[in-house]
Amino acid sequence: MGLLDGKVGLVVGIANERSYAWHISKSLIEHGARCAFTHLPGDRNHARTSRSIEALGVQNPWLKSLDAGKDEDLDAVFAAYAESFDRMDFLIHSIAFAERDLLQPGKFVTTPRAAYLSAIDISAYTLLAMAARAKPIMAKSGGGSILGMSYYGAEKVVPGYNVMGVAKAALECTSRYLASELGQDKIRVNQISGGYLRTLASSAVGGTGTMEDVVAEKAPLRRNVEGADVGKTAVYLVSDLSSGVTGEVIYVDCGVNILGA
Ligand SMILES: NC(=O)c1ccc[n+]([C@@H]2O[C@H](COP(=O)([O-])OP(=O)(O)OC[C@H]3O[C@@H](n4cnc5c(N)ncnc54)[C@H](O)[C@@H]3O)[C@@H](O)[C@H]2O)c1
């Protein structure tokens, strides 16, 4: 028997097989969950996400186009989900965006207003936007677990992380306010603060070239985080094992965040 047998939910954020959302989905599926998915609009994005889902062993996936920056897309995806499924036990928010040029050491002070707002919109506001649409579906079936992905740059300055650090701070705070309001509907909201993993999104951050070597040398566990480490914590946060946990940020980073230098 799997820990997540009978559970079904929506995963937003698979770009390819390196995506944190892909590793999370793999772990959830291994423990018995059924996942519905979205992809960024466009044929190439559709093809890339489809291939990655196929690699998860999912046949005929539920897969819809979603630009999370557009309310009409969000409305359409959640309405379609509610037509296809009578429950939503989990929602995985694993998306972020900021302009690559601004994610370079020394460039934070150059961030224009529009780029700052857009980073917060896609990387943080969308958690609220999705939670609002998930709420009635989750509440109807007795509650659920909403999970997002954060990073240490929300708390401390990580060179090059810049406006994304601001967005992650907003994401973590948004998560706590959501947890506080949605708890009465038995909806839990948590974040995993993941360690550095080479993905499309993280390779946009300048100055990360030596990150893996530094982590392997300095992290308490003397290794870099793997997607499966985050996947396993996601299973815990989606499952009943974490029934009393909400509003938390859980580090899955091989211990890097505890170091002072
Ligand atoms: N890779 C890391 O080192 C690391 C560490 C900690 C946290 N995270 C976080 O994990 C999450 C997933 O990132 P990843 O590293 O797996 O990279 P990724 O590039 O594989 O995933 C990012 C996803 O965001 C999606 N996205 C961007 N803009 C979108 C929009 N407007 N609408 C819908 N989707 C949109 C992309 O399509 C992509 O699937 C992000 O929140 C990221 O900040 C990553």
Ligand as a Chemical Component Dictionary entry (heavy atoms), coordinates in Angstrom:
data_LIG
# 
_chem_comp.id                   LIG 
_chem_comp.type                 NON-POLYMER 
_chem_comp.pdbx_formal_charge   0 
_chem_comp.three_letter_code    LIG 
# 
loop_
_chem_comp_atom.comp_id 
_chem_comp_atom.atom_id 
_chem_comp_atom.alt_atom_id 
_chem_comp_atom.type_symbol 
_chem_comp_atom.charge 
_chem_comp_atom.model_Cartn_x 
_chem_comp_atom.model_Cartn_y 
_chem_comp_atom.model_Cartn_z 
_chem_comp_atom.pdbx_ordinal 
LIG N1  N1  N 0  16.978 24.579 -9.090  1  
LIG C1  C1  C 0  17.280 25.125 -7.917  2  
LIG O1  O1  O 0  18.460 25.224 -7.549  3  
LIG C2  C2  C 0  16.188 25.598 -7.016  4  
LIG C3  C3  C 0  16.450 25.735 -5.641  5  
LIG C4  C4  C 0  15.416 26.132 -4.795  6  
LIG C5  C5  C 0  14.169 26.426 -5.324  7  
LIG N2  N2  N 1  13.943 26.291 -6.679  8  
LIG C6  C6  C 0  12.600 26.601 -7.179  9  
LIG O2  O2  O 0  12.032 25.433 -7.703  10 
LIG C7  C7  C 0  10.992 25.819 -8.606  11 
LIG C8  C8  C 0  11.144 25.055 -9.904  12 
LIG O3  O3  O 0  12.336 25.477 -10.570 13 
LIG P1  P1  P 0  13.354 24.444 -11.217 14 
LIG O4  O4  O 0  14.678 24.716 -10.625 15 
LIG O5  O5  O -1 12.791 23.089 -11.191 16 
LIG O6  O6  O 0  13.487 24.983 -12.718 17 
LIG P2  P2  P 0  12.613 24.658 -14.031 18 
LIG O7  O7  O 0  13.086 25.668 -15.035 19 
LIG O8  O8  O 0  12.705 23.250 -14.385 20 
LIG O9  O9  O 0  11.140 24.990 -13.570 21 
LIG C9  C9  C 0  10.617 26.292 -13.557 22 
LIG C10 C10 C 0  9.224  26.195 -14.101 23 
LIG O10 O10 O 0  8.560  27.453 -14.031 24 
LIG C11 C11 C 0  7.673  27.489 -15.123 25 
LIG N3  N3  N 0  7.171  28.837 -15.380 26 
LIG C12 C12 C 0  7.888  29.979 -15.540 27 
LIG N4  N4  N 0  7.038  30.986 -15.831 28 
LIG C13 C13 C 0  5.777  30.470 -15.845 29 
LIG C14 C14 C 0  4.497  31.002 -16.102 30 
LIG N5  N5  N 0  4.310  32.291 -16.409 31 
LIG N6  N6  N 0  3.428  30.176 -16.037 32 
LIG C15 C15 C 0  3.569  28.858 -15.745 33 
LIG N7  N7  N 0  4.772  28.298 -15.500 34 
LIG C16 C16 C 0  5.856  29.096 -15.551 35 
LIG C17 C17 C 0  8.516  26.933 -16.262 36 
LIG O11 O11 O 0  7.696  26.534 -17.324 37 
LIG C18 C18 C 0  9.198  25.777 -15.573 38 
LIG O12 O12 O 0  8.430  24.602 -15.729 39 
LIG C19 C19 C 0  11.102 27.329 -8.759  40 
LIG O13 O13 O 0  10.189 27.954 -7.879  41 
LIG C20 C20 C 0  12.523 27.586 -8.316  42 
LIG O14 O14 O 0  12.735 28.915 -7.891  43 
LIG C21 C21 C 0  14.919 25.875 -7.524  44 
# 
loop_
_chem_comp_bond.comp_id 
_chem_comp_bond.atom_id_1 
_chem_comp_bond.atom_id_2 
_chem_comp_bond.value_order 
_chem_comp_bond.pdbx_ordinal 
LIG N1  C1  SING 1  
LIG C1  O1  DOUB 2  
LIG C1  C2  SING 3  
LIG C2  C3  SING 4  
LIG C2  C21 DOUB 5  
LIG C3  C4  DOUB 6  
LIG C4  C5  SING 7  
LIG C5  N2  DOUB 8  
LIG N2  C6  SING 9  
LIG N2  C21 SING 10 
LIG C6  O2  SING 11 
LIG C6  C20 SING 12 
LIG O2  C7  SING 13 
LIG C7  C8  SING 14 
LIG C7  C19 SING 15 
LIG C8  O3  SING 16 
LIG O3  P1  SING 17 
LIG P1  O4  DOUB 18 
LIG P1  O5  SING 19 
LIG P1  O6  SING 20 
LIG O6  P2  SING 21 
LIG P2  O7  DOUB 22 
LIG P2  O8  SING 23 
LIG P2  O9  SING 24 
LIG O9  C9  SING 25 
LIG C9  C10 SING 26 
LIG C10 O10 SING 27 
LIG C10 C18 SING 28 
LIG O10 C11 SING 29 
LIG C11 N3  SING 30 
LIG C11 C17 SING 31 
LIG N3  C12 SING 32 
LIG N3  C16 SING 33 
LIG C12 N4  DOUB 34 
LIG N4  C13 SING 35 
LIG C13 C14 SING 36 
LIG C13 C16 DOUB 37 
LIG C14 N5  SING 38 
LIG C14 N6  DOUB 39 
LIG N6  C15 SING 40 
LIG C15 N7  DOUB 41 
LIG N7  C16 SING 42 
LIG C17 O11 SING 43 
LIG C17 C18 SING 44 
LIG C18 O12 SING 45 
LIG C19 O13 SING 46 
LIG C19 C20 SING 47 
LIG C20 O14 SING 48 
# 
